[in-house]
Amino acid sequence: MAKKRKEDDAKEAAAFAAGGAAAGAGVAATVGGMGLAVGGTAVAIGAAPVVAAGAVVGLAAYGLKKLFK
């Protein structure tokens, strides 16, 4: 079995992050305008934080994959 290079790990992590970001963009497009209401005030949440959260979830999935490998 060939030894895995660090560049391959980085590419795989980037692919997981991109997949998560794409899923986050899909959620943002499906749900539409969102908001967060706390203590009588409300703040709008745009697509960018949802896409960023998707990327974080994608990287978490990559970490779990590496953990159980």
N, C-alpha and C positions, 0 to 999 in steps of 0.2 A: 504494500500500500504506500502510495506516495505521501511525502510529508506535506502538510498544509502550510501555506505561506501566510504571513501576517496580512499581506495585501488582499488575500482571498477573504479573510475574516472581516476586514474593513468593508469590502464590497458587499459581503453578505449582510453586515449590520446596516449599511446604507440602504440596501434593498428592503430590509424590514422596516426601517424608518420611513422610506418612501411609500411603502404599502400602507403603513399606519396613517401617514399624512393623507394619502388618497382616500382611505376609509373615513378619516375625519372630514375631508372635503365633501364626501358623499353624505355624511350625516348633516353637515351644515347646510348643504343644498336641499336635503330632504326636509329637515325641520324648519328651516327658514330663520326668520328673526327670533332671537332668544333674548331673554333678560334674566337678571338676578335681582330678586327683591328681598331686602333685609331691613328690618326695623323701620318700615314706612318709607324707605327710599328704594329706588330701582336703578339699575345700571344695565345698559344694553351690552350684549355680548355679540361681537361680530364673528365672522368666519375664521379669522386668523387664530384666535385662541383655541378654537375647536380643532383646527388643522394641526396646531402645535401639540395639543393633547393627544391627537391620533398618532403623531410621530413618537411621542413618549411611550404610548401603549405598544407601538410596533417595536421599539427598542426593548421594552420590558419582555415582549414575547421572544425576542432574540436572546435575551439573557436567560430566560427560562429554558430555551432550547439548548443553549450552551451548558446550563446547569445539569440537565438530565442526559447529556451526551456522554 
